[in-house]
């Protein structure tokens, strides 16, 4: 089962600053723009990269869900690609 | 002019992050994927020592390259979901842009791209049965700019980024990467310019994987010994799976440069595991 759309959302959280900005204020609205299953949405809401990995997302894309986590929001890692 | 210099170096982001708070940020994020990795978290003194040792190694590589007075530096690296996504993953990609840019924390990078050399490589590949992807826009990322920060901070010469898919399955075989290197060598030897080449990545590490924190130092030492002995060619018989098992898929970038140098013995090697994720390796060949 492809997780293309789930991966695409995480790719956009990496590459698209306006997507990150909108996701920080209304993540449900951002998720609704992607073709996601209920299971994928639940994993995104949980914010746990390991759950996303279990759904088939590449490990380095999984990490980008952490951009929305208060503890990691200002992490230096996001200032490089 | 022939090929004048060949180099290979790791591109781990923490090489260019500052010891202390920036390293802590980096480690916290990675260990959130694999908490067991944090068992060997390096102290601030160890972080500083690693940075110092890496700078020393890069210094040796930079001196070797500058001594060779190259007109262009080809940079063989992998994308990590910056330029390429699941809608299209090129196995080998040659940059035919006029210029290339990128940013790493507060460091900005901007180089002329040697598109004529790029187009020559693509054309020669088509004559020889290697069909590269190519394109006129890429964004530089840590896989290129971490080594470039230390090797070519001032954009005195153009670069030519070439990408190898080391990143998503299926990746090309070590043999195919070697053949790409042979092709680049042929083009370099026919060129009127002095060509240098740099491979980046590795050595052993498991980014984004539950195995992060493991470093197969034994495998890395074996790779470096083969390069010192001029026996890198023997690695064409390895499978991608064998490299993957050792966390060394980015060694596919290095395999291109091994195809470029053929049986030449490496003049310089150094190696240091960073206690976080990656075995940092540095190699240069003289011609």
Interface residues (C-beta under 8 A of the other chain):
Chain A: X4 X7 X8 X11 X14 X15 X49 X50 X53 X58 X59 X60 X61 X62 X63 X66 X72 X75 X76 X77 X79 X80 X81
Chain B: X13 X16 X17 X21 X22 X25 X26 X28 X29 X32 X33 X80 X81 X82 X85 X86 X102 X103 X104 X105 X106 X139 X141 X142 X167 X168 X207 X208 X209 X210
